[in-house]
């Protein structure tokens, strides 16, 4: 349970039935913040995502902070990680997300977060078995292949350069989830955990006397395991009632092959509806905006992606964000699906959003929430590499409250 340790900085004792404990999540991009918060909300624990830093007092439930450092230089990543950790370090449970394919400034951010967290030990378990990401012998694998040898190693913006966590953290030691390791907490700085299944992660989280003694470092798989243990000491919080959306704008900024395949399915469906008769490259931005508005009105959904292959990643995100702003100003949509963490952050920054109140986790690694500003519209955020070819169709139908006939069959 959570009631065995009372930390000096944590005056509250956590007891079964307590609703007053606080969980801090620090993430390097927006989809990762959703990955960290979603599993808690799925089990009834209140959760919010903050873009930049927590505003006001740390609240009951989950406060997940998107530090937005994956595309920054290492020095900026460390300073922002430390600054934002300082704001949440008094949480009863601390979780630092890392990408399940080890992209980003993993070592620098974990070291910075641990130093500022007040915890003596970090447990690193990046496995996400539901998406084929496992850890064996300290090596991070995707469907059995070291992640740096997969397409994630070729990511233009943030490639996975290393698969072996022991090489990344030479002083760390490996632990087995099936063997008690509680006696090592406070004596060793960094422990790396193997995991091939969700059951392994559940066992891992069950060992320490208190979740509060450890900085937990991982992806949605570990977040779900920590959430299960936290949920034992909480009563579910109700989800606000919502009405179906009528015009869903799908924004795809990720270049991951899975995202492009999912986008292709959406564009193919729109083409069968009688639209998309001309290649996007032949149209001006005004033509594209006009076409998207027509599709949203006629079919209840449309897809937006950067058609200009000459754009860099940053330019593409800026183009997408400015186009979404035009569509918002035209009152063209009432719900958003955002794919790709940096794209999602760029869009929400442009709209002036600073907080997402999490409603649910429709699928592992996918988060549904409500924007705080400029309009309280629902938003689904999804990492580029998650899902199957019909994921965007399924999520669009979820927002429209339509049955996905093809999936059901």
C-alpha positions, 0 to 999 in steps of 0.5 A: 500500500501507500501508507508505510512511509511518511517522508519529512517533506510529505506531511501527509500519510497515505491511507486506503480511501485517501483522496488527498495524495498528489502525483507529479509527472514530468514529460519531454513532449505532449504525447508523453505527458498524455501517456503519463497521465492517461493510465491514472485517469483511466482508473478514476484518478483526476488528471490534468496536463500542463503545457510548460509548468504547473500553475498554482498549488499542486493539486490532488490527483495527477499533475502532468507537465509537458516540459517540451524538451525533446527537440531542444538542445541538451543544456536547455532540456536539463535546465527546463527539466530541473526547473519544472521538477522543482515545482512538483517535487513535493508530490507524494509520487513522482514519475518521469516519462521517457520515450519507449524507444529511448528518443530524446535526452534520456540520460541528461533528463533522468539525471537532472530529474533525480537530482532535483526530485529529493528521491535517492533512487530512480527505477527505469522501466521503459517497456510498453508491452502493449505496443511491442516495446520490451526490455530484456537484459537491459536492452530496449526492443521493438518486436524483438529488435533493438530500437536503434536498429528499427525505423526509430533509429532513422527518425529525422528529428529525434533518432533512437541512437542507443538500445542498451540502457546499461550503456546509457547508464553505466553505473546502473544495476539491473533488477528482476521484477520477480525478485524483491528489490526493496532493500536496494532503495536508497542504497543504489541511485539507478536501477534498470528493470527488465519487463516483457509483459504488463504482469512484469511491470505490476510485479515491479511496482509491487515490491517497494514499501512505498511508491514515494521512495522512488523516482519512477522512470518509464513509458505508458506501461510503467505508468499503468502499473503505478496507477493501479497501485495508486488506485487502491488508495483512491475512490474513482473521480467522475468523468464530466458528461460531454456531448458528441462532436460534429466536426473533427479535425485530424492533424497529422504532423508525425512522419512515422510510417504508422502515422502516414499509413493511418493518414492514408486510410483517412484520405482514402475514405475522404476520397471515396466520399467524393473529395480530395480529387486534386493532389494537395501539392497543387493547391494554395493554402487558401484552397486547402483551408477551403477544402478542409472547411467543406469536408468538416461541414459535409462529412463531420471530419477532415485531415490536415497534414503538411503537403510541402516536402521541402519544409523542415520539421519545425517549419511543418509544425508552424505551418500546421499550427497557423492553419489550425488557427485559421480554421479555429477562427473560422469556427470550422471544427469542434474537436481535435485529433493531434498526432505527433508530440511536437506538432500537438504542442505547436498547435496548442501553443498557437491556440493559446491553450495551457492546460488539458483536463484529462477525461479518459484513455481510450486506448493505451498511449492515447489520451482524451481531454478538454482544452482550457482555452480558447474554447473547451473543445475535446482533444485526442493526442496520440504519439506517431508510432502508436496504433494500427492502420484504422486508429485515426478512423476509430478515434474520429468515430469515438468523438462523433460517437459513431460505431466503427462498423469495419472494426466491429466486423 
